Amino acid sequence: MPHKDLVPKPHSRFYDVKCKECGNTQTIFSHAAMEVKCLICGAVLAKPTGGKAEIIAEIISEH
């Protein structure tokens, strides 16, 4: 009989991303509901899609 998790794991994550414009690293949510911009240069890092956000920046790591 297969083992089932009693508590399901979330499908959302936090990502450390690197801005393609200035190289700034910041943490963003994988299911962002608003456009996420770089705190240094203002470049768009992620766009909402109604579910998982479209990540435009380079993903460095996942939390």
DSSP file (Angstrom, degrees, kcal/mol; ACC not computed):
  #  RESIDUE AA STRUCTURE BP1 BP2  ACC     N-H-->O    O-->H-N    N-H-->O    O-->H-N    TCO  KAPPA ALPHA  PHI   PSI    X-CA   Y-CA   Z-CA
    1    1 A M              0   0    0      0, 0.0     2,-0.0     0, 0.0     0, 0.0   0.000 360.0 360.0 360.0 128.0    0.0    0.0    0.0
    2    2 A P        -     0   0    0      0, 0.0     2,-0.4     0, 0.0     0, 0.0  -0.322 360.0-116.9 -67.0 145.6    1.5    3.4   -1.0
    3    3 A H        -     0   0    0     -2,-0.0     2,-0.4     0, 0.0     0, 0.0  -0.687  29.5-159.9 -82.2 128.2    2.4    5.8    1.7
    4    4 A K        -     0   0    0     -2,-0.4     2,-0.3     4,-0.0     3,-0.0  -0.885  21.0-116.1-109.4 141.9    0.4    9.1    1.6
    5    5 A D        -     0   0    0     -2,-0.4     4,-0.0     1,-0.2     0, 0.0  -0.582  14.7-152.0 -72.5 132.6    1.5   12.3    3.3
    6    6 A L  S    S+     0   0    0     -2,-0.3    -1,-0.2     1,-0.2    -2,-0.0   0.845  90.5  41.4 -73.4 -33.5   -0.9   13.3    6.0
    7    7 A V  S    S-     0   0    0     -3,-0.0    -1,-0.2     0, 0.0     2,-0.0  -0.954  92.4-133.3-115.5 113.0   -0.1   17.0    5.5
    8    8 A P        -     0   0    0      0, 0.0    -2,-0.0     0, 0.0    -4,-0.0  -0.325  19.6-119.5 -66.7 146.6    0.3   17.9    1.8
    9    9 A K        -     0   0    0      1,-0.1    -4,-0.0     2,-0.0     2,-0.0  -0.619  31.8-107.2 -84.2 143.5    3.3   20.0    0.8
   10   10 A P        -     0   0    0      0, 0.0    -1,-0.1     0, 0.0     0, 0.0  -0.331  12.6-144.5 -69.1 152.7    2.7   23.5   -0.7
   11   11 A H  S    S+     0   0    0      2,-0.0     2,-0.2    -2,-0.0    -2,-0.0   0.555  75.8  87.9 -91.3 -10.6    3.3   24.0   -4.4
   12   12 A S        +     0   0    0     19,-0.0     2,-0.3    40,-0.0    17,-0.0  -0.581  55.0 178.1 -91.0 153.9    4.5   27.5   -3.9
   13   13 A R        -     0   0    0     -2,-0.2    17,-3.1     2,-0.0     2,-0.4  -0.888  28.9-117.6-141.9 169.3    8.1   28.4   -3.2
   14   14 A F  E     -A   29   0A   0     -2,-0.3    49,-3.1    15,-0.2     2,-0.4  -0.948  31.3-159.3-110.2 139.4   10.4   31.4   -2.6
   15   15 A Y  E     -AB  28  62A   0     13,-3.0    13,-2.8    -2,-0.4     2,-0.6  -0.935  17.7-140.3-119.8 141.7   13.2   32.0   -5.1
   16   16 A D  E     -AB  27  61A   0     45,-2.4    44,-3.3    -2,-0.4    45,-1.4  -0.910  36.6-174.7 -91.0 122.1   16.4   33.9   -4.8
   17   17 A V  E     -AB  26  59A   0      9,-2.9     9,-2.1    -2,-0.6     2,-0.5  -0.854  22.6-137.0-121.8 156.2   16.7   35.6   -8.2
   18   18 A K  E     -AB  25  58A   0     40,-2.7    40,-1.8    -2,-0.3     7,-0.2  -0.957  25.6-122.0-114.5 125.1   19.4   37.7   -9.9
   19   19 A C     >  -     0   0    0      5,-3.0     4,-1.3    -2,-0.5    26,-0.1  -0.426  11.0-146.9 -64.6 132.4   18.4   40.7  -11.9
   20   20 A K  T  4 S+     0   0    0      1,-0.1    -1,-0.1     2,-0.1    25,-0.0   0.729  94.4  49.9 -73.1 -21.7   19.5   40.5  -15.5
   21   21 A E  T  4 S+     0   0    0      3,-0.1    -1,-0.1     1,-0.1    -2,-0.0   0.941 131.2   4.8 -82.8 -51.5   20.0   44.3  -15.7
   22   22 A C  T  4 S-     0   0    0      2,-0.1    -2,-0.1    21,-0.0    -1,-0.1   0.536  90.8-116.9-117.4  -9.4   22.1   45.2  -12.6
   23   23 A G     <  +     0   0    0     -4,-1.3    -3,-0.1     1,-0.3     2,-0.0   0.497  57.4 155.4  86.4   2.0   22.9   41.8  -10.9
   24   24 A N        -     0   0    0     -6,-0.1    -5,-3.0     1,-0.1     2,-0.5  -0.358  34.2-142.5 -62.8 142.1   21.0   42.6   -7.7
   25   25 A T  E     +A   18   0A   0     -7,-0.2     2,-0.3    -9,-0.0    -7,-0.2  -0.928  30.5 156.8-108.5 130.9   19.9   39.4   -5.8
   26   26 A Q  E     -A   17   0A   0     -9,-2.1    -9,-2.9    -2,-0.5     2,-0.4  -0.976  39.5-109.3-148.5 162.6   16.5   39.4   -4.1
   27   27 A T  E     +A   16   0A   0     -2,-0.3     2,-0.3   -11,-0.2   -11,-0.2  -0.784  36.0 177.7 -97.1 132.3   13.9   36.9   -2.9
   28   28 A I  E     -A   15   0A   0    -13,-2.8   -13,-3.0    -2,-0.4     2,-0.3  -0.910  30.6-109.5-131.2 160.2   10.5   36.6   -4.7
   29   29 A F  E >   -A   14   0A   0     -2,-0.3     3,-1.1   -15,-0.2   -15,-0.2  -0.706  20.1-135.7 -90.1 137.7    7.4   34.4   -4.3
   30   30 A S  T 3  S+     0   0    0    -17,-3.1    23,-2.8    -2,-0.3   -16,-0.1   0.760 104.1  43.1 -65.9 -25.4    6.8   31.8   -7.0
   31   31 A H  T 3  S+     0   0    0    -18,-0.3    -1,-0.3    21,-0.3    21,-0.1  -0.267  81.6 172.0-114.6  44.7    3.1   32.7   -7.2
   32   32 A A    <   -     0   0    0     -3,-1.1    17,-0.3     1,-0.1    18,-0.3  -0.287  23.3-160.6 -58.7 134.4    3.4   36.5   -7.1
   33   33 A A  S    S+     0   0    0     15,-0.1     2,-0.3    16,-0.1    -1,-0.1   0.511  74.7  47.7 -94.7  -8.1    0.0   38.2   -7.8
   34   34 A M  S    S-     0   0    0     13,-0.1     2,-0.2    19,-0.0    19,-0.0  -0.902 101.5 -86.1-128.6 158.7    1.6   41.5   -8.7
   35   35 A E        -     0   0    0     -2,-0.3     2,-0.5    12,-0.1    12,-0.2  -0.459  44.0-143.0 -62.6 131.3    4.5   42.5  -11.0
   36   36 A V  E     -C   46   0B   0     10,-2.4     9,-3.5    -2,-0.2    10,-1.5  -0.880  18.7-168.5-103.5 126.7    7.8   42.2   -9.0
   37   37 A K  E     -C   44   0B   0     -2,-0.5     7,-0.2     7,-0.3     2,-0.1  -0.824  30.4 -96.5-115.2 153.6   10.5   44.8   -9.8
   38   38 A C     >  -     0   0    0      5,-2.9     4,-0.9    -2,-0.3    -1,-0.0  -0.428  26.0-140.5 -63.3 136.1   14.1   45.0   -8.8
   39   39 A L  T  4 S+     0   0    0      2,-0.1    -1,-0.1     1,-0.1   -13,-0.0   0.690  97.5  42.5 -73.7 -18.5   14.6   47.1   -5.8
   40   40 A I  T  4 S+     0   0    0      3,-0.1    -1,-0.1   -16,-0.0    -2,-0.0   0.918 132.9   9.1 -93.1 -55.9   17.8   48.7   -7.3
   41   41 A C  T  4 S-     0   0    0      2,-0.1    -2,-0.1   -17,-0.0    -4,-0.0   0.579  91.3-121.0-108.4 -11.6   17.1   49.4  -11.0
   42   42 A G     <  +     0   0    0     -4,-0.9    -3,-0.1     1,-0.2     3,-0.0   0.517  55.8 152.3  85.8   4.6   13.3   48.8  -11.3
   43   43 A A        -     0   0    0     -6,-0.1    -5,-2.9     1,-0.1     2,-0.4  -0.369  54.5-101.4 -66.6 148.7   13.6   46.1  -14.0
   44   44 A V  E     +C   37   0B   0     -7,-0.2    -7,-0.3     1,-0.2     3,-0.1  -0.592  40.3 175.0 -75.9 126.7   10.7   43.5  -14.0
   45   45 A L  E     +     0   0B   0     -9,-3.5    11,-2.9    -2,-0.4    12,-1.7   0.737  66.4   9.0-100.5 -32.0   11.7   40.2  -12.3
   46   46 A A  E     -CD  36  55B   0    -10,-1.5   -10,-2.4     9,-0.3    -1,-0.3  -0.996  58.8-153.8-152.7 146.0    8.4   38.4  -12.4
   47   47 A K  E     - D   0  54B   0      7,-2.2     7,-3.1    -2,-0.3   -12,-0.1  -0.960  27.2-115.8-121.0 139.7    4.9   38.8  -14.0
   48   48 A P        +     0   0    0      0, 0.0   -15,-0.1     0, 0.0     5,-0.1  -0.412  28.3 176.9 -72.0 149.4    1.7   37.4  -12.6
   49   49 A T        -     0   0    0    -17,-0.3     3,-0.2     2,-0.3     4,-0.1   0.336  60.4 -92.4-130.4   1.6   -0.2   34.8  -14.7
   50   50 A G  S    S+     0   0    0      1,-0.4     2,-0.1   -18,-0.3     3,-0.1   0.369 111.8  20.2  96.6  -3.7   -3.1   33.9  -12.4
   51   51 A G  S    S+     0   0    0      1,-0.3    -1,-0.4   -19,-0.2    -2,-0.3  -0.334 124.9  14.3-152.7-120.6   -1.1   31.0  -10.9
   52   52 A K  S    S-     0   0    0     -3,-0.2    -1,-0.3    -2,-0.1   -21,-0.3  -0.541  85.8-116.4 -69.8 132.8    2.6   30.5  -10.9
   53   53 A A        -     0   0    0    -23,-2.8     2,-0.9    -2,-0.3    -1,-0.1  -0.313  21.3-111.1 -70.5 151.9    4.3   33.7  -11.8
   54   54 A E  E     -D   47   0B   0     -7,-3.1    -7,-2.2   -22,-0.1     2,-0.6  -0.773  33.7-147.9 -83.0 109.5    6.4   34.0  -15.0
   55   55 A I  E     +D   46   0B   0     -2,-0.9    -9,-0.3    -9,-0.2     4,-0.1  -0.711  24.0 173.6 -85.1 117.6    9.9   34.4  -13.6
   56   56 A I        +     0   0    0    -11,-2.9   -10,-0.2    -2,-0.6    -1,-0.2   0.784  57.0  75.4 -93.0 -32.4   12.0   36.7  -15.9
   57   57 A A  S    S-     0   0    0    -12,-1.7     2,-0.4     1,-0.1   -38,-0.2  -0.222  97.8 -86.9 -75.3 168.4   15.1   36.9  -13.8
   58   58 A E  E     -B   18   0A   0    -40,-1.8   -40,-2.7     1,-0.0     2,-0.5  -0.663  40.0-131.8 -78.3 125.1   17.7   34.2  -13.3
   59   59 A I  E     +B   17   0A   0     -2,-0.4   -42,-0.2   -42,-0.2     3,-0.1  -0.681  28.3 175.3 -80.7 123.1   16.7   31.8  -10.5
   60   60 A I  E     -     0   0A   0    -44,-3.3     2,-0.3    -2,-0.5   -43,-0.2   0.866  62.0 -11.0 -94.0 -47.2   19.7   31.2   -8.2
   61   61 A S  E     -B   16   0A   0    -45,-1.4   -45,-2.4     0, 0.0     2,-0.4  -0.964  57.7-130.3-152.1 166.8   18.2   29.1   -5.5
   62   62 A E  E      B   15   0A   0     -2,-0.3   -47,-0.2   -47,-0.2   -45,-0.0  -0.953 360.0 360.0-124.3 138.5   14.9   27.8   -4.1
   63   63 A H              0   0    0    -49,-3.1   -48,-0.1    -2,-0.4    -1,-0.1   0.387 360.0 360.0-106.4 360.0   13.6   27.9   -0.5
